[in-house]
Amino acid sequence: MTENHTPEYILRIRIIAPPDPEQFAEFDLARFHVGEIYEVPVRLATLLMISGYAESAGAISLPAEAADFGWPRFPRVKPTR
């Protein structure tokens, strides 16, 4: 199995100090800038907040997914005689 279709929870954080790249070797932190708000996976967000590099800037949410309800249903009009 190569794909994971499990929705991942996301947390919105604000970077308050530049993260130490050596401390987070498994993550690419080059895109993070102090004062900016990012939506990141809960695991990374938690690690950054515990280490003092980020603070919460919103609530946990699921990534948006398109709803597929099939063909739209229209009410049938009864013929009049």
DODOFI-997173 format. One record per residue: residue number from 1; x negated, y negated, z of N, C-alpha, C in turn. Coordinates in steps of 0.001 Angstrom, whole numbers, plus 500000, padded with zeros to 6 digits. Atoms other than C-alpha are relative to their C-alpha. Layout:
% residues N
   pos   n_east   n_north     n_up   ca_east   ca_north    ca_up   c_east   c_north     c_up
   NUM        X         Y        Z         X          Y        Z        X         Y        Z
...
//
This chain:
% residues 81
   pos   n_east   n_north     n_up   ca_east   ca_north    ca_up   c_east   c_north     c_up
     1   499145    501176   500000    500000     500000   500000   499101    498763   500000
     2   500878    501165   500125    498343     496790   498849   500703    498692   500306
     3   499280    501240   499758    501088     494232   499419   500702    500047   501344
     4   499312    500119   498727    502561     493012   502672   501168    499053   499802
     5   498815    500835   500213    506138     491748   502342   500626    499534   501313
     6   499506    500448   498710    506536     490994   506045   499842    498488   500078
     7   500142    501451   499899    507322     487303   506555   499052    499635   501133
     8   500970    500430   499003    504583     485510   508442   500505    498717   500647
     9   499587    501209   499309    505432     482969   511094   498942    498926   499828
    10   500873    501145   500250    503976     479519   510603   500193    498996   501125
    11   499942    501028   498966    503148     476838   513147   499395    498722   499438
    12   500496    501306   500449    502676     473162   512422   499083    499446   501077
    13   500992    500513   499050    499538     471759   514053   499390    498695   499494
    14   500768    501213   500322    497622     468476   514162   498576    500252   500470
    15   501407    499822   499650    493834     468700   514103   499554    498789   500819
    16   500420    501107   499122    492402     466634   516988   498484    499929   500150
    17   501469    499996   499971    488701     467571   516691   499523    500920   498879
    18   500486    499134   501082    486582     469071   513895   499673    501405   500523
    19   500272    498628   499539    486627     472887   514309   498579    500437   499660
    20   501332    499443   500204    483298     474687   514637   500103    501166   499020
    21   499887    498926   501009    482933     476798   511436   499427    501335   500462
    22   500600    498753   499510    480739     479362   513230   500947    500738   500949
    23   499064    499400   499061    483417     479958   515857   501170    500669   499270
    24   498883    499486   500791    486018     480676   513127   499493    500523   498664
    25   500662    499507   501210    483879     482581   510614   500952    500694   499030
    26   499092    499274   500889    486795     484614   509258   501013    499093   499298
    27   499063    500952   500596    488781     481470   508306   499240    498926   499230
    28   500560    501122   500755    488076     478772   505710   500567    498714   500597
    29   499541    501204   499311    488286     475568   507726   499615    498708   499289
    30   500489    501181   500718    486842     473202   505116   501117    499001   499682
    31   498896    500891   500388    490288     471787   504269   500560    499185   501155
    32   499432    500672   498837    491069     470646   507825   499274    498697   500319
    33   500539    501317   499672    490597     466960   508697   500680    499481   501254
    34   499484    500533   498740    491044     465257   512067   501149    499024   499721
    35   498841    500876   500119    494436     463568   512442   501058    500492   499024
    36   499054    499487   500997    496102     465532   509646   500839    501129   500597
    37   499088    498942   499558    499043     467918   510114   500016    501096   498944
    38   500039    498838   500893    498968     471433   508631   500970    501072   500488
    39   499211    498822   499663    501230     474467   508540   499110    501208   499776
    40   500932    498875   500062    499111     477520   509322   500616    501217   500688
    41   499510    498807   499303    499694     481126   510413   499833    499858   501516
    42   499997    500120   498539    500442     481480   514127   498668    500398   500612
    43   501277    499539   499430    497205     483394   514792   498934    498902   499947
    44   500991    501067   500133    494976     480612   513440   500390    498789   500839
    45   499537    501153   499221    497108     477880   515032   499729    500192   501485
    46   500221    499715   498590    496901     479557   518422   498519    499912   500357
    47   501442    500056   499740    493132     479978   518198   499486    498561   500010
    48   500434    501398   500056    492642     476336   517201   500485    499212   501214
    49   499470    500733   498842    494903     475081   520016   499310    500426   501293
    50   500672    499516   498788    493318     477283   522696   498575    499455   500084
    51   501378    500494   500039    489854     476119   521582   499914    498481   500121
    52   499989    501450   499842    490910     472462   521839   499812    499221   498712
    53   500172    500684   501283    490682     471655   518125   501316    499525   499392
    54   498703    500362   500566    494431     471278   517503   501043    499914   501099
    55   498852    500066   499117    497747     470466   519146   501250    500289   499182
    56   498761    499680   500696    501293     471483   518286   500604    498738   499400
    57   499371    501140   500663    503025     469198   515808   501377    500373   499464
    58   498683    499585   500470    506291     471058   515309   500344    501383   500487
    59   499495    498703   499556    508207     474284   515683   499542    501127   499092
    60   500289    498798   500787    507559     477808   514521   501123    500188   498998
    61   498986    499772   501024    509331     478618   511288   499568    501131   499090
    62   500291    499004   501025    509561     481229   508582   499753    499293   498683
    63   500172    500603   501310    508315     480486   505097   501318    500027   499234
    64   498761    500068   500776    511089     479451   502745   500021    501087   498937
    65   499823    498991   501027    512430     482144   500488   501262    499665   499217
    66   498830    500245   500825    514843     481842   497605   501056    501056   500284
    67   498902    499059   499782    518233     483404   498207   500517    500462   498642
    68   499465    499448   501239    519533     485698   495499   501326    500660   500317
    69   498679    499471   499728    523248     486235   495685   500632    500611   498751
    70   499458    499421   501230    523639     487632   492169   500780    498958   499213
    71   499187    500900   500821    526120     486171   489731   500992    499251   500871
    72   499012    500736   499209    528351     483421   491087   501394    500574   499752
    73   498636    499495   500131    531904     484523   491723   500952    498830   499884
    74   499018    501041   500214    534668     482363   490375   501376    500586   500281
    75   498660    499472   499733    538276     482722   491528   500726    500268   498689
    76   499219    499667   501195    540489     484426   488991   501297    499214   500018
    77   498754    500740   500152    543363     482402   487701   501056    500986   499490
    78   498943    499105   500424    546591     484351   487486   500748    499356   498827
    79   499289    500570   501149    548290     483933   484113   501444    499668   500376
    80   498618    500407   499748    551600     482089   484240   500853    500356   498796
    81   499097    499625   501115    554575     483294   482168   501209    499178   499994
//
